[in-house]
Amino acid sequence: MRKIKILQETDYDAYVDLSLNAYPGIRIRSTAEKEQFRRRALNMQADPTINLYGLFENGELWGAMRLYDFQMKLHNTMAFVGGLGGVAVHLLHKKKRVAYDMIQFFLSHYKERGAALTALYPFRPDFYKQMGFGYGRKLDQYCIKPADLPSSGNRADVTFLTAKDRSALIQCYNRYLTQTNGLMKLSNFTLDSLFSASTLKIAGYWEEGELRGYLIFQFEPIEPNNFLRNRIMVRHIVFENSRALHGLFAFLHAQQDQIEEIVIHTQEPDFHYLFHDPRNGLHPMMPPVFQQSNVQGLGIMYRIIDLPNLLVQLQKHNFGNQTCHVRFTVEDSFFAEHAGSYDFSFVNGRLQPTSAPPEVEISLDVAELSSLIMGATTFTQLYRLGCVQISDADYVEILHQMFYTDQKPICLSSF
C-alpha cells in the first residue's frame, strides 16, 4: 500500500541514504558528514514553513520531497505559494510513478490549502515542463575582472554583516521585496543558514544607520593546487538604490590586488552597462560581430494550480487598464482537474464578476499561462512563437497590454 506522509525522526536514517543515492553530487565522505546532513534535514523540519514528506510503499521509503510554504510578492499582492524541492526517488524503484505520485500530492496539497501557484527548481526543465511548469526569468552569470567594476561608490560605508545584523538584513530585504516582483519572504532556516555557513560572507552597505544593500559571496580557487589564484563568487546582490549598488561594487573593485575574477550571478538584465569591459574573457565570436559577455541559465519554474483563485488574489492588480471579456482555455494534461475553460471580465484593468459572453478566446498550455501571469514573458511573444492560439488576432495588443509588466520576476530563494 502506497502512502505519502510527513517524515518522522525515525525515518531520517532511511531519508539520508535515499537522498545521497538520488543525488550523488552531494559529496558525503564520512560518518560525521552524514550525521551533519541528517541534522540539517531535522533543522529544516523544525522551521514551520518547511515540511519533509516521504512516499512509503508497504512501509518502505521509496521517495522523498521538501514542501515549502512561501509568501511571494506577485505584482502588487502577497500570495501564498507552494514550493517543491529535494525530490528524490529510491534507486531500486525508479519508473514506478514515485515522482508522479509525489508531485500530484504536492499540487493537490497546496490547492486544498488555498494556494493558486507553485514553484520549483528543476533538475531537468523538460521533465517539469511536461508536468505544466512554466519558465521563470533567466539567470545571468558574468565573469568580470575587479578593475572593470565601477569604483566611484562609497566603500567606506560597507561592512561585514554578522548575526547581530540579522534584523537589519531582514528589514532591508523586506523593503526590496516591496519593490520587486517574484521575491519570497525569507524563512528562519534560510537566515540561520546565511549567518552560520562558514564559507559565506555578507558585505552590507549602510546609509544613515540603515542597511540599504548587501551581497553574499564566497572565495573559490581558480586552480585547486595554487592558493594564490582566487575568485569571488557573488551569489546574489540586494540593493535599494544605486548608491548601495555602487558602494558594494566599489568594495569588490578594491579586491583586485588578490582576486583575479569576480563571478556575479544576477537576474538584472542590464548589468553589462555598469562594467568597463563586460566580456567574460573567453572571447568567442558570434556572427557577425558579437562578443560573449555572460552566460545564461534556466532555473526557477512556476505552475498555476487554480486559475480562478489566482485571479481573485490579483483583484487589486491593474491589468494594463484594459477592458475585455476573455475566455481562457487551459490545457493541463498532468493536473486534469485544472484543465478547462474559464471566463473573466476585465474593466479598466480590474477583474470584475460578469456573465457577459467572451469577446475573445485564448488557448494555451498551463506552463505558458503560468509564465505569462508571472510576467516572465509577454502575450505578444507567446503569440509570435505559436505558443498561444487566439480566436481574433485583433485582440493581440489588448491582451499584450493586459499581461505586460516591466518587472519580470526575480527569485533569490534557494529551495
C-alpha positions as CSV (number, residue, x, y, z in Angstrom):
1,M,0.0,0.0,0.0
2,R,1.3,3.4,-1.0
3,K,1.2,6.4,1.4
4,I,2.6,9.9,1.5
5,K,3.2,11.5,4.9
6,I,5.4,13.8,6.8
7,L,8.7,12.2,7.8
8,Q,9.2,11.3,11.5
9,E,12.6,11.3,13.2
10,T,12.7,7.6,13.0
11,D,12.6,7.8,9.2
12,Y,15.6,10.1,8.9
13,D,18.3,7.4,8.5
14,A,16.4,6.0,5.5
15,Y,15.8,9.5,4.2
16,V,19.6,10.3,4.3
17,D,20.5,7.1,2.5
18,L,17.8,7.7,-0.2
19,S,18.8,11.3,-0.7
20,L,22.6,10.6,-1.0
21,N,21.9,7.9,-3.6
22,A,19.5,10.0,-5.5
23,Y,21.9,13.0,-5.6
24,P,25.4,11.6,-6.0
25,G,26.7,15.1,-6.5
26,I,26.3,15.6,-2.7
27,R,29.8,14.7,-1.6
28,I,29.4,12.9,1.7
29,R,32.6,11.1,2.6
30,S,32.4,10.3,6.3
31,T,30.0,9.3,9.0
32,A,30.4,12.8,10.5
33,E,29.3,14.4,7.3
34,K,26.4,12.0,7.0
35,E,25.3,13.0,10.5
36,Q,25.6,16.7,9.6
37,F,23.3,16.1,6.6
38,R,20.8,14.4,8.9
39,R,20.9,17.3,11.4
40,R,20.4,19.8,8.6
41,A,17.2,17.9,7.5
42,L,15.9,17.9,11.1
43,N,16.6,21.7,11.3
44,M,14.6,22.2,8.1
45,Q,11.7,20.2,9.6
46,A,11.9,22.5,12.7
47,D,11.1,25.5,10.5
48,P,7.2,25.8,10.4
49,T,7.4,26.8,6.7
50,I,9.2,23.6,5.6
51,N,8.0,20.0,5.7
52,L,9.7,16.9,4.6
53,Y,7.4,14.2,3.1
54,G,8.1,10.6,2.2
55,L,6.4,8.2,-0.1
56,F,6.1,4.8,1.5
57,E,5.3,1.5,-0.2
58,N,4.3,-1.1,2.3
59,G,6.2,0.8,5.0
60,E,9.5,1.2,2.9
61,L,10.6,4.7,2.0
62,W,10.7,4.9,-1.8
63,G,10.7,8.7,-2.3
64,A,11.0,12.0,-0.5
65,M,10.5,15.7,-1.1
66,R,10.5,19.0,0.7
67,L,7.4,21.3,0.7
68,Y,7.8,25.0,1.4
69,D,5.1,27.4,2.4
70,F,6.1,30.7,0.7
71,Q,4.8,34.2,0.8
72,M,5.6,35.7,-2.6
73,K,5.4,39.2,-3.9
74,L,3.3,38.7,-7.0
75,H,2.9,42.1,-8.8
76,N,1.3,44.2,-6.0
77,T,0.0,41.3,-4.0
78,M,1.4,38.9,-1.3
79,A,0.5,35.4,-2.5
80,F,0.7,32.1,-0.7
81,V,2.8,29.8,-2.9
82,G,3.8,26.2,-2.6
83,G,7.4,25.4,-3.2
84,L,8.9,21.9,-4.0
85,G,12.5,20.8,-3.5
86,G,14.7,17.8,-2.9
87,V,12.5,15.3,-4.9
88,A,14.3,12.0,-4.5
89,V,13.4,8.5,-5.7
90,H,15.0,5.3,-4.5
91,L,17.4,3.9,-7.0
92,L,15.7,0.5,-6.9
93,H,12.2,1.9,-7.5
94,K,12.5,4.3,-10.5
95,K,9.9,4.1,-13.3
96,K,7.2,3.1,-10.7
97,R,5.4,6.5,-10.7
98,V,7.0,7.6,-7.5
99,A,7.8,11.1,-8.6
100,Y,4.5,11.3,-10.4
101,D,2.6,10.5,-7.3
102,M,4.6,12.8,-5.1
103,I,4.1,15.8,-7.4
104,Q,0.4,15.1,-7.8
105,F,0.3,15.1,-4.0
106,F,2.2,18.4,-3.9
107,L,-0.2,20.1,-6.3
108,S,-3.3,18.8,-4.5
109,H,-1.9,19.6,-1.1
110,Y,-1.4,23.3,-1.9
111,K,-4.6,23.7,-3.8
112,E,-6.6,22.3,-0.8
113,R,-4.8,24.8,1.4
114,G,-5.8,27.8,-0.7
115,A,-2.6,28.3,-2.8
116,A,-3.1,29.1,-6.5
117,L,0.5,29.0,-7.6
118,T,3.5,26.6,-7.0
119,A,7.2,26.9,-7.8
120,L,10.3,24.7,-8.0
121,Y,13.9,24.5,-9.4
122,P,14.1,21.7,-12.0
123,F,16.8,19.0,-12.2
124,R,15.7,18.9,-15.9
125,P,13.5,21.7,-17.3
126,D,11.9,19.4,-19.9
127,F,10.8,16.9,-17.2
128,Y,8.8,19.6,-15.3
129,K,7.6,21.4,-18.4
130,Q,5.7,18.2,-19.3
131,M,4.1,18.5,-15.9
132,G,2.9,22.0,-16.6
133,F,5.6,24.1,-15.0
134,G,6.5,27.3,-17.0
135,Y,9.8,29.0,-17.2
136,G,10.7,31.9,-15.0
137,R,13.4,34.5,-15.5
138,K,16.8,33.5,-16.7
139,L,19.9,34.0,-14.5
140,D,22.9,35.8,-15.9
141,Q,26.5,34.9,-14.9
142,Y,29.2,37.5,-15.5
143,C,32.9,36.8,-15.0
144,I,34.5,40.3,-14.6
145,K,37.9,41.5,-13.6
146,P,37.7,43.5,-10.4
147,A,39.2,46.5,-12.1
148,D,36.3,46.5,-14.6
149,L,33.8,47.2,-11.9
150,P,32.7,50.8,-11.1
151,S,34.8,52.2,-8.2
152,S,33.0,55.6,-7.7
153,G,30.8,54.3,-4.8
154,N,31.5,54.9,-1.2
155,R,33.0,51.7,0.1
156,A,33.7,53.3,3.5
157,D,30.0,52.6,4.2
158,V,30.5,48.8,3.6
159,T,31.0,46.4,6.5
160,F,30.8,42.7,7.0
161,L,27.4,41.6,8.5
162,T,27.2,39.1,11.4
163,A,24.3,37.5,13.3
164,K,23.8,40.8,15.2
165,D,22.8,42.4,11.9
166,R,20.1,39.8,11.2
167,S,17.2,42.2,11.9
168,A,18.8,44.9,9.7
169,L,19.2,42.4,6.9
170,I,15.5,41.3,7.2
171,Q,14.3,44.9,7.1
172,C,16.5,45.7,4.0
173,Y,15.3,42.6,2.2
174,N,11.7,43.3,3.0
175,R,11.9,46.8,1.7
176,Y,13.5,45.4,-1.5
177,L,10.7,42.8,-1.6
178,T,8.0,45.5,-1.7
179,Q,9.6,46.8,-4.9
180,T,10.3,43.5,-6.6
181,N,8.0,41.0,-8.4
182,G,8.6,37.4,-7.5
183,L,10.6,37.6,-4.3
184,M,9.8,35.2,-1.5
185,K,9.9,36.2,2.2
186,L,13.0,34.8,4.0
187,S,12.4,31.8,6.2
188,N,14.1,31.3,9.6
189,F,16.0,28.3,8.2
190,T,17.4,30.5,5.3
191,L,18.5,33.2,7.7
192,D,20.1,30.7,10.0
193,S,22.0,29.2,7.1
194,L,23.2,32.5,5.8
195,F,24.8,33.5,9.1
196,S,26.1,30.1,10.1
197,A,27.7,28.9,6.9
198,S,31.5,29.0,7.3
199,T,32.2,29.7,3.6
200,L,29.7,32.5,3.1
201,K,30.4,36.2,3.7
202,I,27.9,39.0,3.7
203,A,29.0,42.6,2.9
204,G,26.5,45.3,3.7
205,Y,26.1,48.9,2.6
206,W,24.9,51.3,5.3
207,E,23.3,54.7,4.8
208,E,22.3,56.9,7.8
209,G,22.3,53.9,10.1
210,E,20.1,51.7,7.9
211,L,21.3,48.8,5.8
212,R,20.4,49.7,2.2
213,G,22.0,46.8,0.3
214,Y,24.2,43.7,0.7
215,L,25.9,41.0,-1.3
216,I,26.5,37.4,-0.4
217,F,29.7,35.9,-1.6
218,Q,32.4,33.3,-1.1
219,F,36.0,32.7,-2.2
220,E,36.9,30.0,-4.6
221,P,40.2,28.8,-6.0
222,I,40.9,29.3,-9.8
223,E,43.4,26.4,-9.6
224,P,43.0,23.8,-6.9
225,N,46.7,23.5,-6.4
226,N,47.6,27.2,-6.4
227,F,46.4,29.1,-3.3
228,L,47.4,32.4,-4.8
229,R,44.9,32.4,-7.6
230,N,41.3,33.0,-6.4
231,R,38.0,34.4,-7.5
232,I,35.0,35.8,-5.6
233,M,31.6,34.1,-6.4
234,V,28.8,36.6,-5.7
235,R,25.6,34.5,-5.1
236,H,23.3,37.5,-5.1
237,I,23.0,41.2,-4.6
238,V,20.2,43.1,-2.9
239,F,20.2,46.9,-3.3
240,E,17.5,49.5,-2.6
241,N,19.2,52.3,-4.6
242,S,22.1,52.9,-6.9
243,R,24.3,54.3,-4.1
244,A,24.1,50.9,-2.3
245,L,24.9,49.1,-5.6
246,H,27.9,51.3,-6.4
247,G,29.2,51.1,-2.8
248,L,29.2,47.3,-2.9
249,F,30.8,47.3,-6.4
250,A,33.5,49.7,-5.1
251,F,34.2,47.2,-2.3
252,L,34.6,44.4,-5.0
253,H,36.7,46.7,-7.2
254,A,39.2,47.2,-4.3
255,Q,39.9,43.4,-4.2
256,Q,41.9,43.5,-7.4
257,D,45.2,43.1,-5.7
258,Q,44.4,39.5,-4.7
259,I,41.3,38.5,-6.6
260,E,41.6,37.7,-10.4
261,E,37.9,37.4,-11.2
262,I,34.5,38.4,-9.8
263,V,31.7,36.0,-10.8
264,I,28.4,37.7,-10.4
265,H,25.0,35.9,-10.6
266,T,22.2,38.2,-11.2
267,Q,18.7,38.4,-12.7
268,E,19.1,42.1,-13.5
269,P,19.2,42.1,-17.3
270,D,21.2,45.3,-17.8
271,F,24.2,44.9,-15.5
272,H,26.5,45.0,-18.5
273,Y,26.0,48.8,-18.6
274,L,27.9,49.0,-15.3
275,F,31.1,47.3,-16.4
276,H,34.1,48.9,-18.0
277,D,34.6,45.7,-20.0
278,P,31.6,43.3,-19.8
279,R,33.3,40.5,-21.8
280,N,33.9,37.3,-19.8
281,G,37.4,36.6,-21.1
282,L,36.5,33.6,-23.2
283,H,36.5,35.6,-26.4
284,P,34.3,33.5,-28.7
285,M,32.9,35.5,-31.6
286,M,29.3,35.2,-32.6
287,P,28.3,36.3,-36.1
288,P,28.5,38.9,-37.3
289,V,30.5,40.7,-34.6
290,F,29.1,39.9,-31.1
291,Q,31.4,39.1,-28.2
292,Q,30.4,37.0,-25.3
293,S,29.6,39.0,-22.1
294,N,27.8,36.4,-20.0
295,V,26.2,33.0,-19.9
296,Q,22.6,32.4,-19.0
297,G,20.7,29.6,-17.3
298,L,17.1,28.5,-16.9
299,G,16.2,27.9,-13.3
300,I,13.0,28.5,-11.3
301,M,9.7,27.4,-12.8
302,Y,6.2,28.3,-11.8
303,R,2.9,26.5,-12.1
304,I,-0.7,27.7,-11.7
305,I,-2.9,25.1,-9.9
306,D,-6.1,27.2,-9.5
307,L,-6.6,30.0,-12.1
308,P,-9.8,31.4,-10.8
309,N,-8.3,31.7,-7.3
310,L,-5.2,33.3,-8.6
311,L,-7.0,36.0,-10.5
312,V,-9.2,36.7,-7.4
313,Q,-6.0,37.2,-5.4
314,L,-4.9,39.7,-8.1
315,Q,-8.1,41.8,-7.9
316,K,-6.1,44.8,-6.8
317,H,-3.7,44.4,-9.7
318,N,-4.2,46.6,-12.7
319,F,-4.2,44.5,-15.9
320,G,-3.0,47.3,-18.2
321,N,-6.1,49.5,-17.9
322,Q,-7.7,47.2,-20.4
323,T,-11.5,46.3,-20.8
324,C,-12.2,42.9,-22.3
325,H,-14.2,39.8,-21.7
326,V,-11.8,36.8,-22.1
327,R,-12.2,33.1,-22.2
328,F,-9.1,31.2,-21.1
329,T,-9.0,27.6,-22.4
330,V,-6.3,25.9,-20.3
331,E,-4.6,22.7,-21.4
332,D,-3.4,20.8,-18.4
333,S,-2.7,17.1,-19.0
334,F,-0.9,16.4,-15.7
335,F,-3.3,18.0,-13.2
336,A,-6.5,17.3,-15.1
337,E,-8.9,18.9,-12.7
338,H,-7.4,22.3,-13.6
339,A,-7.9,21.9,-17.3
340,G,-10.9,23.6,-19.0
341,S,-12.3,27.0,-20.0
342,Y,-12.7,30.0,-17.7
343,D,-14.4,33.3,-18.4
344,F,-13.2,36.5,-16.9
345,S,-14.1,40.1,-17.3
346,F,-11.6,43.0,-17.0
347,V,-12.9,46.5,-16.7
348,N,-10.4,49.4,-16.8
349,G,-7.8,46.8,-15.8
350,R,-9.7,45.4,-12.9
351,L,-11.1,41.9,-12.6
352,Q,-14.9,42.1,-12.4
353,P,-17.6,39.4,-12.0
354,T,-19.6,39.0,-15.2
355,S,-22.0,36.8,-17.1
356,A,-21.3,38.5,-20.4
357,P,-20.2,36.3,-23.3
358,P,-16.5,36.3,-24.0
359,E,-15.2,38.7,-26.8
360,V,-12.1,36.6,-27.4
361,E,-10.8,33.1,-26.5
362,I,-7.2,32.2,-25.9
363,S,-6.0,28.7,-25.7
364,L,-2.6,27.7,-24.2
365,D,-0.9,25.2,-22.0
366,V,-0.8,25.8,-18.3
367,A,3.0,26.2,-18.4
368,E,2.9,29.2,-20.8
369,L,0.0,30.6,-18.9
370,S,2.0,30.4,-15.7
371,S,5.0,32.2,-17.3
372,L,2.6,34.9,-18.7
373,I,0.8,35.7,-15.5
374,M,4.1,35.8,-13.5
375,G,5.4,38.4,-16.0
376,A,8.3,36.2,-17.2
377,T,7.2,36.6,-20.8
378,T,4.6,38.6,-22.8
379,F,1.5,37.7,-24.7
380,T,2.9,39.1,-27.9
381,Q,6.0,36.9,-27.6
382,L,3.9,33.8,-27.0
383,Y,1.7,34.6,-30.0
384,R,4.7,35.3,-32.3
385,L,6.2,31.9,-31.3
386,G,3.0,30.0,-31.8
387,C,2.6,29.1,-28.1
388,V,-0.9,30.5,-27.8
389,Q,-3.9,30.4,-30.0
390,I,-6.4,33.3,-30.2
391,S,-9.9,33.4,-31.7
392,D,-9.4,37.0,-33.0
393,A,-6.0,38.4,-33.8
394,D,-7.3,42.0,-33.4
395,Y,-7.1,41.4,-29.6
396,V,-3.4,40.6,-29.5
397,E,-2.4,44.1,-28.5
398,I,-5.1,44.3,-25.9
399,L,-4.0,41.0,-24.3
400,H,-0.4,42.1,-24.5
401,Q,-1.1,45.2,-22.5
402,M,-3.3,43.3,-20.1
403,F,-0.5,41.0,-19.0
404,Y,2.5,43.2,-19.6
405,T,4.8,44.1,-16.7
406,D,8.1,46.0,-16.9
407,Q,9.3,44.0,-13.9
408,K,10.0,40.3,-14.7
409,P,10.0,38.1,-11.6
410,I,13.2,37.7,-9.5
411,C,13.7,34.9,-7.0
412,L,16.7,34.9,-4.6
413,S,15.4,31.9,-2.6
414,S,17.1,28.5,-2.9
415,F,14.9,25.5,-2.1
